[in-house]
């Protein structure tokens, strides 16, 4: 078979994500340092083969040392809730609360509240 992804020795490939509406969906990114950044999917340019996109700004010294990495990623459709799991604790961010974490591609993001910085799961759910 053909190689689809060629990741470096220190890299981890994250699972693919389903996108239902490119125009209105957002991408939530969480680092191992507890930072959350939410960006519009439309901000991601389509690049030629072999090129990559800088999604999140992690300081070079933290990235190189392995102290901080991209940990979780999730697509949020318009109006969905963002659920952060941190051990036994769960935090649900409504769309109005998500605005606080909106930014531009390549930015650092905003630090999550204390107690929710060690994200073990990230999911988008419909309001019920």
N, C-alpha and C positions, 0 to 999 in steps of 0.2 A: 504494500500500500504506500501511499504518498504521505509525507510528513505534513501535518496540518499546523502544528504549533511546535516551534523549536525554542524551548525555554532554557535559560542558563542553568548551571548546576545549583545555584542558590535560589532559583525562582520556583514559585508554585503557581500552577495554572488553576484559575478559579473556574467553576462551572459556567456554562453559557446561560444567559438569561433571556426569557421570553419578553418581547416588546409588543404591546398591543396597539399603541398609538404614539408614533415617533414625535408628533407635533406637540403633544401635551405631557408626555411622560418625563420623569426626572430620574436621575441616578443617584442613589445614596451610597456613600463611601465611608467606611469606618476604619480607622487605623488601630493598631495594637496599643497606641498611646492614648486612646480614648477620644480622638477627634472625629467629628462628623462633618461631612461636606455633602450638600445636595446641589446637583447641577442639572440644567436642562439637557436632555439627550441630543437636542438639536445643536448644542455647542460642540459635539464631537465630530471633528472632520473625518471624512473618509480618505484614508491615505493609501498610497501604493503598497504593493506586496512587500512585506518585510519591515515596514515602518510601524511605529507604535505611537500611542497618544499619551501624553502626560496628563493623568486624571487628577492627581492629588499632590500637593506640595509637602513632601516630608523633607526636613532639613538633611542635607547630604551626609553630615557626620552621623546622624541617627540611622539613616538608611544603610550606609556602608558598614556600620558596626552591627547591624541587625537588631538594634534596640527598638526600632519602630518599622513596621511594615503595613501594607494594605492588608486588612484582616477580613473584612466582609464587604459585600457589594450587593445592591438590591435595586430593582427597577420599581418605581412608584408611579402608578397610573394616577391620572387626575382624580382628586377627591379621596384617595386611599389613605388609610392610617399607616404609620410606620411603627413597627413593634420592635423594640430593642430588648433583648434578653441578656441579663448580666448575672450569671449564676442563677439563683432562685428568684431574683428580682426581675420585674418586667416594667418597662416604661413604654407607654403608647403616646406617640406624637400625632396630634391632629394636624390637618393641613395648615391651620393658622399658626401652630407651634413650629411646624417645619420651616416656615419662612425665616426664622432666626438662624437656621443653618444653611440657607441658600447662599451660593457664591458662584464664582467663575471657575472654569476648568483650570486646574493647576494651583489653586489656592490651598492654604493649609487646612481650612475648615475651622470649626469652633469646638472647644473642649466640651464634652458632655458633662452633665452634673455629677458631682461626687457620688460614688456608689454605682454609677452606670458606665464607668469608663472601661471596664473589662467586658466588652461585648462578646457573648458566646453565640448569639444568633441574631439575625436581622431579617425581618420579613415585612411585606406590605400586604395589608388586608383591607377588604371593603368594609365600610361602616355598616354596623348592624343595628 
